[in-house]
């Protein structure tokens, strides 16, 4: 089965239309609503030991206003920079699960953009692989991710009777290509990659990974705290910005939409874009001075702080996007229904608190999602950007 590529930007649809129209799992859960994502930091490296330097001090930071949000233009832009350690302590990167659940009360029956989910034309198309080949996300320490996934893999084996084999990947494009080629049957893709996976590889999402009752991923644009040349996204003009992965929502696609809307800067026209290959690589590189500035998933930043890999006091946040749904655990469309049922039970009927998953990644449960509804905010971003669902486009 194949999926036709989508056309370019819809007539009359602008980035501003997107910002005003997004709801439910999008701006209704904007970061900052908490009282307190398309990579997770691994646990292999120690935190950077650099001092914060002589850059922006506490007296230089504007007052944070939780009533302001992306789409408010100059007023929102000028609320930054903010000290990363305070943004982290406030939990300004996720939102309560109600932001994920409420849109499902009135679900969509078709995707806003791109093709409908693939279905088999004949039962003979179903596959029943043993082992089930699965992956999680690209990361510099795949062994740590495999350890984190072992509790889930054990449950899948118990529910399905099939063995599970973990397959490391080096990019989200590689995940989609492996699904399309039949080398992967189940795994996680980023939020920004989900429409590619659905349209190119026939992926069906099952569940959103959760940290207790918190969901989602607000992107942060960060630089070193002692970088006096960059304090808001208006300062990006004429410089190189290091994005994470071409298929990443928080690490590439969303910053393009929101920064253009609020600051009027167009990626690859007003500032150059390079790719590090992952959120964790970007953050380490910024802290070490290899990269100057770039977007990352706020939850990835938090995970790396909690794993002792980076020091939040070395960073400042110069922009924050809205909370968007993180990438789902997904399966290929022609996986045998009994296997899908077993995988679904392993995801939704088991508590992973106290397991290696929580210890390594802070995640401990999953919540069911619907592609057309849950990922509608992502599809709105793709529509605004005129994304074309082709594996070569994912490769950047």
N, C-alpha and C positions, 0 to 999 in steps of 0.2 A: 504494500500500500504506500502511496506517496502523498505528499502534501504540497499544494501549490504555494508559491511565494505570494506574499501579500503585496499590495500596491503601496505607493508612497503616502504622504500625509493627506488626510481627508480634507476636502474643500471646507473652508471656514473653521477648521480646527486649529487653534493656536495653543501655545504653551500656557498662555494666560487662561484660556478656556479650561484647560486641564486643571490648573491650580484652583480655579473657582468651583469646578464641578466635582472634584474628588471628595469622597466622603467615606463613612463607615470605617474600613480598615486603613484609610489614608489619613487625611487631615483631622478627622475626628479623634484620632489617637496621636496627635502631634506630640513629639518629644517635649518634655517639660510639663506634661499633664500629670506625671507621677509625683508622688510626695517624696520619693526617695531621691536573624541578618541571610560572600560569598566567598569567606574563609574564617576558620577559627584558629586562634593562636595555639601553637603546640607548647609543650612544657620542656623543651630541650635546652633553652638558653637562659642565662641569668639576666636580670634587669640591667639596663644601662646604668653606669655609675657616673655619668656626666653630671656636673652641677648645672643648675638652671641658668647660670650665667648672669650677665648684667643687663639682660633685655627687659621686657615688660615686667613691671612689678605690680603688686596688688593694687596700688593706688591708681594705676593706669587703666585698669579694667572698668568698662562701663557697668552700670547696674543691670543685672539680668531681669528681663521682664517676660514672665511666662505667658502673658496675654498676647505677645507678638508671635507671629508664625510666618513660615515661608509663604511668599506671595504678598507680604506687606511692604515690599520695596525697600527704599533707602532707610526707612525707620528700622526695619529688621536688620539690614546689613550693618547699620551703625551701632547695633547692640553688641557687636563683637569688636575685639576678641574677648573670650572668656577663658579663665584658667581651666585646663583640662581636668585637674584633680577635683575641682568643685563640680564640674559637669558630670564627672564620673560618680561622685558622692550623691548627687541629686538623682541619679538614674536617668539622665536625659538621653536615653537611647532606645528605650522600650516603652511599651504601654500595657495597660491591663487587658486581659484576654477578651473582655466584652467588645473591644474594638474589632476583634476578629470574628466574634460570634454574631453580633447584631446584624451585619449584612446578610447572614445566612437565613434570617427570618423572612427575607423577601429575595430569594435567590434568582439569579439571571438564568435564562434557559438557552443562551447562546453567547459566544464570546464577542466582546465589543470589536475586536480586531483579530485578524488571522482566521484560521480554520477551526472547525469544531474538532473535538477529540476523536481520534481514530478508533474504529471498532473493527473486529474481524468480519470478513464477508462470509466466511464458512468456518465451522468448528474445526476443520482439518488444519487451520492456520495456528491453532493454539500450540504452545510449546510448554514442555514440562521438564526444565533443565535440572540436572543434579550433577554437580553443585549449582546452586543459585549464585550467580556472580553479582556481588554488590560493591558499592563504594560509598564514600561520604562526600568529602570536599577536597579540592587541591590544598596541599599543605607541605611545608618544608620538612615535617616529621611524620610521614605516613604511618610509621610504626606506632606512634602515640595515638593516632586516630583509630588504627585497627584495635588497639587495646580498649579504647573508649567504646567502640562498636561491639565488642565481644558480648556484653550482656544482651544486646538486641539480637545479635546473630544466634546466640544460644536459644532465645525465645522463638525465633523464626524456625530453627531446626526442630524445636519441640512441637510447634504447631503444624508444621508442614511435613515433617518426616524426611525432608531433604537437607543435605548438607549445604553450608553457606561458605563461600570463599570471598575474602576481601581483596579487592583490586585497587591499588593506588592509582591516582590520576594526577596529572600535572596541570590541568586547566579544565574549566567548565566545558570548553569546546571539545576536549578529549572525552569527557563524560557523554556528551550528546552524540558524538561520532561513534563511541563504543556501543551506546544503546541502539543507534541506527543500524550498526553492523552486526548486532546480536551478540556482542562480547560482554555486555552488561545487561542485567535483567532488572535490577532494582538499585536505587541509590538516591542521594540527595543532589539536587541542582540548586543554584542560587535563584533568588526571586527574579532577577533580571534575565536569567537563562531559561526559566520555566516555559515561556512562550516558544523559545527556540526548540526546546526539548519536545514540546507538544506538537509543533508544526513540522519538525524535521524528523524526529525519531518516534513519534507516536506515544510519548510518555503521558501517563495519567498520574496526577498527584493524589496522595492519600492523606498525609498528615503534616502539620506544622510542628516543628520541634519547639519545646517550651522550657523556660526556666521558671519553675513554680507556676504562677499564674500570669507571667509576663510574656508578651509576644513581640515580635517585630524587630525592626532594624532601622534606626535613623542614621543617615550618613553624617559624619563629621568631616569637615575640611580642616586639616591640622598642619601646623608647622612647629618648629622649635620655639620654645618660650623666649629664647634670647634672640630671635630673628626680628630685629626692629624694622625691617623693610616690608614685612607682610603682617598686617593686622586685620584686614577685612578682605573679602573676595574682590573688592574694587582694586586691590593691589596686585591681583593676578595678571593684569594686562601686561603683555609683552614678555612674560616669563614662561618657563616650562613647569607644568603641573604633572606630577606622577600619579596616574590612575592605576587601579589594581589589575583588573582583568577585563578584556573587551566585553565579555558577556555578563559582567557583574552589574547589578542594579545600583547598589550603594557605592560601589567602587568605580563606576564609570557612567552609566546611563542617567541616573537621577541627578547627579551634579550638573550635567550638561543642561538639563531642563530648568532646574530651580535657580542656578546661578545666572543663566541668561535672563530669566524672568525678573529676578530681584536686582541684579547688577548690570544687566544689559551686555554682558560679555559672552561671546559665542566661542565655544571650544574650537580650537584649531584655526580660528580666525583671529581672535583677540589674544589668545594665549595658546602655547604649544601643549600637546599632550603626549606623554610617553607612558609605557606600561611597565610595572615592576613584576607582574605575574601573580600577585596576591596581596591581600590586605596586610598580612603579617610581615611580608617582605617590605612593603611600603613603610610601615611603622618603624621597623628596625632601621631602615635606611634613612628615614627622616631624623630619628633620634641620633644616629651616628653621623649625620651630616652628608650622607651620600645623595639624598634627595632633599629638595628645598621645601616642598609643600605637596599635599595630595589628600584625596578623600579616602576615608575608610569607614567600614561599618562600626558604629558606636559599640555594639556588643563585642566585636572583635577586640577593640581597644580595651574594654572592660575585662575580657577574658585574659588578655595578655598582661594586664596589670595584676590580676588575681593570681596568675601563674608566675609572677615575678620576672617577666621577660622585659618589661619596659617600666620606666618611672614616669608617672603622669605629670610630675612637677617639671619635667623637661619639655612639655608640650603646652600649646594654647590652641583653642578651637576658634577658627575664624568664620565658621558658618556651620549651621546644622539643618539638615533636611527634616521632613516629616517622617513619622514612623510608618514604614511600609511592611507588608508581610515578608517574612523571610522565606528562603527557598524550602520547598517541600520534599519529603521523602516520596519518591515516585517509582512507578513500575512501567515496563514496556507493555503496550496495549494488548499484545497477543500472549501474555503470560496466562497459563492455565488458571481458571477461576478459583479452583480449590487452593492453589498456591497464593493467589491474591488474598483470599479470605484468611489464610493462615498468617500472612505478613501483616494484614490489617489488624488482626487480633494481637499480634506481638507488639504493634505500635500503640494501639488504643486501649488495651486491656491489661497493661502491665505498668507498674510504677518503678521507675529506674532510680529512685532516690537511694543514695548510699552506694551506688554501683560505680564502676570505673567511668561510665558515661558522665555522671555528675562530677566525679573527682577531677576528670580531665577537662571537661567542657562546660560544667555548671548546668547542663541540661538534665532534666529528670522525668519528663513526660511528653506526650504528643497530643495534639488536638486535630480532629478531622477537618478537612478543607474541601472546597469546591473550586475547580479551576475557573469557571466562568465568573464566579462571584468574588471569591477571596482574592484572586489575582487580577481583578478588574483594574485596580489602581496601577498595577504594573503595565497592563495592556494600554492604559491611557498614556503612560510615559512613552511606550513604544509607538503609539499612534502619533504622539506629538513629534517624535523624532523620525517618523517615517521608516521604522526598522523593517528590513526585509529578512525573511526567515530562510537563510541560506547558510550552510556551514562555513563557507568562505567569509561571510560577513562576520560571523562569530570570531573567526581567527583574527579579525581586525584588519 
